[in-house]
Amino acid sequence: MAKRFTEDHEWLDIEGDVATVGITNYAQSQLGDVVFVELPEVGKTVAKGDEAAVVESVKAASEVYAPVSGEIVEVNTALPDAPDTVNSAPEAGGWFMKIRFADEAEVANLMDETAYKTFLDTL
């Protein structure tokens, strides 16, 4: 499955039943220079919409919400020591967490890349 996106400007890269989650290039550009990232604990169960991580920039602090329900199975342990990776590679090395999801319908309801680009045009 290809990448999916949320209206909260998170991206998900789906492999099997695991979604790698990060924030989009648009989100990182709105935040400015990221200076701190707080990640969830591996093994934590999250519901769609729960606060899963925190990102702080020189402008503001923001929550990263769980875009799908499931279990956190991995976090990007390099990110707290290099939070600027969120700015330099938001949709690659700047990922936050991997969530094993149980409800494929939640994933199916997210935007594909074309729909997300259309959504950005409305902002």
C-alpha positions as CSV (number, residue, x, y, z in Angstrom):
1,M,0.0,0.0,0.0
2,A,1.3,3.5,-0.7
3,K,1.6,6.3,1.7
4,R,-1.4,7.7,3.4
5,F,-2.0,11.1,5.0
6,T,-4.1,12.7,7.7
7,E,-5.6,16.2,8.0
8,D,-3.2,16.7,10.9
9,H,-0.4,16.5,8.4
10,E,1.0,13.1,9.4
11,W,2.1,10.5,6.9
12,L,1.9,6.8,7.2
13,D,4.0,4.3,5.2
14,I,2.2,1.0,5.3
15,E,4.0,-2.4,5.2
16,G,1.7,-5.3,6.1
17,D,0.0,-4.4,9.3
18,V,2.6,-1.9,10.4
19,A,2.4,1.9,9.7
20,T,5.6,4.0,10.0
21,V,4.4,7.5,11.1
22,G,5.9,10.9,10.7
23,I,4.9,14.5,10.0
24,T,4.7,15.9,6.5
25,N,7.0,18.4,4.9
26,Y,4.2,20.9,5.2
27,A,3.9,20.3,9.0
28,Q,7.6,20.7,9.6
29,S,7.7,23.9,7.5
30,Q,4.9,25.3,9.6
31,L,6.7,24.4,12.9
32,G,10.0,25.8,12.0
33,D,13.2,24.5,13.5
34,V,12.4,21.4,15.6
35,V,14.4,21.4,18.8
36,F,12.9,18.6,20.9
37,V,11.0,15.3,20.2
38,E,9.3,13.1,22.8
39,L,8.4,9.7,21.6
40,P,5.9,7.1,23.0
41,E,7.0,4.0,24.8
42,V,7.3,0.8,22.7
43,G,4.4,-1.5,23.7
44,K,2.0,1.3,24.4
45,T,-1.5,0.9,22.9
46,V,-3.0,4.0,21.3
47,A,-6.4,4.7,19.9
48,K,-6.8,6.8,16.8
49,G,-6.6,10.4,17.7
50,D,-4.6,9.9,21.0
51,E,-1.6,12.0,21.6
52,A,1.3,9.8,20.7
53,A,4.3,12.1,20.6
54,V,5.3,15.7,21.2
55,V,7.4,17.9,18.9
56,E,8.7,21.3,20.0
57,S,10.1,23.9,17.7
58,V,11.4,27.4,18.1
59,K,7.8,28.5,17.4
60,A,5.6,26.2,19.4
61,A,5.0,22.7,20.9
62,S,2.7,20.4,19.1
63,E,1.3,16.9,19.6
64,V,1.6,14.1,17.1
65,Y,-1.7,12.2,17.2
66,A,-2.0,8.5,16.5
67,P,-3.4,8.3,13.0
68,V,-4.6,4.7,13.6
69,S,-5.3,2.6,16.6
70,G,-2.8,0.0,17.6
71,E,0.4,-0.9,19.4
72,I,3.6,1.1,19.2
73,V,6.1,-1.5,18.0
74,E,9.1,0.7,17.4
75,V,10.2,4.3,17.8
76,N,12.9,6.3,16.0
77,T,15.5,6.3,18.9
78,A,17.8,8.6,16.9
79,L,15.3,11.4,16.8
80,P,15.6,12.7,20.4
81,D,19.4,13.2,19.8
82,A,18.8,14.7,16.4
83,P,15.4,16.4,16.4
84,D,16.4,18.5,13.4
85,T,16.1,15.4,11.3
86,V,12.3,16.2,11.3
87,N,13.2,19.3,9.3
88,S,15.8,17.9,7.0
89,A,14.1,14.5,6.2
90,P,10.5,14.7,7.5
91,E,9.2,11.9,5.2
92,A,12.2,9.6,5.5
93,G,14.7,9.6,8.5
94,G,12.5,11.9,10.5
95,W,9.8,9.3,11.2
96,F,8.5,9.0,14.8
97,M,7.0,5.6,15.4
98,K,5.7,2.4,14.0
99,I,2.2,1.3,14.9
100,R,0.9,-2.3,14.4
101,F,-2.7,-1.5,13.5
102,A,-5.7,-3.9,13.8
103,D,-8.3,-2.1,11.8
104,E,-7.5,-1.7,8.1
105,A,-10.6,0.4,7.6
106,E,-8.9,3.2,9.6
107,V,-6.0,3.1,7.1
108,A,-8.4,2.9,4.1
109,N,-10.1,6.1,5.3
110,L,-6.9,8.2,5.2
111,M,-6.0,10.3,2.2
112,D,-3.7,9.1,-0.6
113,E,-1.0,11.5,-1.9
114,T,-3.3,13.0,-4.5
115,A,-6.1,13.7,-2.1
116,Y,-3.5,15.2,0.4
117,K,-2.2,17.6,-2.2
118,T,-5.7,18.7,-3.0
119,F,-6.3,19.2,0.7
120,L,-3.2,21.3,1.0
121,D,-4.5,23.5,-1.8
122,T,-7.5,24.4,0.3
123,L,-5.4,25.7,3.2
